[in-house]
Amino acid sequence: MNIKRTRFAGVYVLEPAVFGDARGYFMESYNQRVFHELGIHTAFIQDNQSLSRETGVLRGLHYQLHPKAQTKLIRVLSGVIYDAVVDIRHGSPTFGQWEAFILSEDNRRQLLVPQGFAHGFCTLVPDTLVFYKVDEYYSPEHDRGIAWDDPALGIPWPTSNPILSEKDKHHPVLAEAEIHVE
Ligand SMILES: Cc1cn([C@H]2C[C@H](O)[C@@H](COP(=O)(O)OP(=O)(O)O[C@H]3O[C@@H](C)C(=O)[C@@H](O)[C@H]3O)O2)c(=O)[nH]c1=O
C-alpha cells in the first residue's frame, strides 16, 4: 500500500499494491493494520455504495455534525470521480480550503477523509460506482451540506451545470452553515 500525505493533516491518498497475473489481479482493498501503522484507529462500521448513471452527477458537499461526524474511506469500483474535500474544522489554519483528487477504477486510489471535512464528488464518466466505508452510522438529523458552488470556496468542478439531488440544490454557503463537527 503506497500512502501519500496531502496538504491536510489526516487526509491521505492510498494506493493498494496490485498483483496482476494471467487471470486478472488481486489487491488488498482494506487492511486495518495499515491504518494502525499510520496511528489511525478508526473503526469502520458501515459500508456505502452509490451509482451515478450520468457524467456530471455531483453529490455534495456533505458532512454530519458532532457527535455523528464521519471518517470516510472512498474508492471507485467503476468509472472516475473528481473528489473534493473542504476543511470545516473551526480554528483550523486551513479552514475553508479545499483539495481535489481523481479517483478511478484504473488508478484504484482511495481517499481517507477524516471527521471535520465536507466531502463531495462529481462523476467524469457514466455509470460510476463509488464505495466507501464510514465510522459512524448515517444520521439524517446530523446530515448537513454546503453549497457545491460556494464562491468563497471556488472549487473548480469539472462542470458548471451538474446533475444534483433536490437536497444538494439548497445548501447554504460555508459562511452560513452550521459546522459543529468536532
Ligand atoms: C448517506 C446515506 C443515505 N441514506 C439514504 C438517505 C436518502 O434517502 C438516500 C440518498 O441519500 P443522499 O442523497 O444523502 O445520498 P448522497 O448524495 O449520495 O450522499 C452521500 O454523498 C457523498 C458525497 C458523501 O460524502 C456521503 O457521506 C453521503 O453524504 O439514501 C441512507 O440510508 N444511509 C446513508 O448512509
The ligand as an SDF file (V2000), in Angstrom:
LIG
                    3D

 35 37  0  0  0  0  0  0  0  0999 V2000
  -25.6850    8.7020    3.1210 C   0  0  0  0  0  0  0  0  0  0  0  0
  -26.8640    7.7740    3.4110 C   0  0  0  0  0  0  0  0  0  0  0  0
  -28.0730    7.9590    2.7700 C   0  0  0  0  0  0  0  0  0  0  0  0
  -29.1090    7.1460    3.0290 N   0  0  0  0  0  0  0  0  0  0  0  0
  -30.3790    7.3450    2.3030 C   0  0  0  0  0  0  0  0  0  0  0  0
  -30.9970    8.7140    2.5230 C   0  0  0  0  0  0  0  0  0  0  0  0
  -31.6510    9.0320    1.2030 C   0  0  0  0  0  0  0  0  0  0  0  0
  -32.9810    8.5150    1.1800 O   0  0  0  0  0  0  0  0  0  0  0  0
  -30.8350    8.2650    0.1850 C   0  0  0  0  0  0  0  0  0  0  0  0
  -29.8920    9.1430   -0.6080 C   0  0  0  0  0  0  0  0  0  0  0  0
  -29.1270    9.9140    0.3090 O   0  0  0  0  0  0  0  0  0  0  0  0
  -28.2530   11.1280   -0.1790 P   0  0  0  0  0  0  0  0  0  0  0  0
  -28.9960   11.9060   -1.2110 O   0  0  0  0  0  0  0  0  0  0  0  0
  -27.7940   11.8770    1.0360 O   0  0  0  0  0  0  0  0  0  0  0  0
  -27.0300   10.3780   -0.8770 O   0  0  0  0  0  0  0  0  0  0  0  0
  -25.6710   11.0070   -1.4140 P   0  0  0  0  0  0  0  0  0  0  0  0
  -25.9580   12.3440   -2.0070 O   0  0  0  0  0  0  0  0  0  0  0  0
  -25.0040   10.0140   -2.2430 O   0  0  0  0  0  0  0  0  0  0  0  0
  -24.8650   11.2470   -0.0630 O   0  0  0  0  0  0  0  0  0  0  0  0
  -23.5200   10.9000    0.0720 C   0  0  0  0  0  0  0  0  0  0  0  0
  -22.7350   11.8510   -0.6340 O   0  0  0  0  0  0  0  0  0  0  0  0
  -21.3230   11.6880   -0.5180 C   0  0  0  0  0  0  0  0  0  0  0  0
  -20.6660   12.8270   -1.2560 C   0  0  0  0  0  0  0  0  0  0  0  0
  -20.8700   11.5370    0.8690 C   0  0  0  0  0  0  0  0  0  0  0  0
  -19.8250   12.0300    1.2920 O   0  0  0  0  0  0  0  0  0  0  0  0
  -21.6830   10.6310    1.7210 C   0  0  0  0  0  0  0  0  0  0  0  0
  -21.3130   10.7130    3.0780 O   0  0  0  0  0  0  0  0  0  0  0  0
  -23.1530   10.8850    1.5670 C   0  0  0  0  0  0  0  0  0  0  0  0
  -23.4680   12.1380    2.1490 O   0  0  0  0  0  0  0  0  0  0  0  0
  -30.0980    7.2800    0.9170 O   0  0  0  0  0  0  0  0  0  0  0  0
  -29.0010    6.1050    3.9310 C   0  0  0  0  0  0  0  0  0  0  0  0
  -29.9840    5.3430    4.1820 O   0  0  0  0  0  0  0  0  0  0  0  0
  -27.8180    5.8960    4.5600 N   0  0  0  0  0  0  0  0  0  0  0  0
  -26.7440    6.6950    4.3410 C   0  0  0  0  0  0  0  0  0  0  0  0
  -25.6380    6.4570    4.9400 O   0  0  0  0  0  0  0  0  0  0  0  0
  1  2  1  0
  2  3  2  0
  2 34  1  0
  3  4  1  0
  4  5  1  0
  4 31  1  0
  5  6  1  0
  5 30  1  0
  6  7  1  0
  7  8  1  0
  7  9  1  0
  9 10  1  0
  9 30  1  0
 10 11  1  0
 11 12  1  0
 12 13  2  0
 12 14  1  0
 12 15  1  0
 15 16  1  0
 16 17  2  0
 16 18  1  0
 16 19  1  0
 19 20  1  0
 20 21  1  0
 20 28  1  0
 21 22  1  0
 22 23  1  0
 22 24  1  0
 24 25  2  0
 24 26  1  0
 26 27  1  0
 26 28  1  0
 28 29  1  0
 31 32  2  0
 31 33  1  0
 33 34  1  0
 34 35  2  0
M  END
$$$$
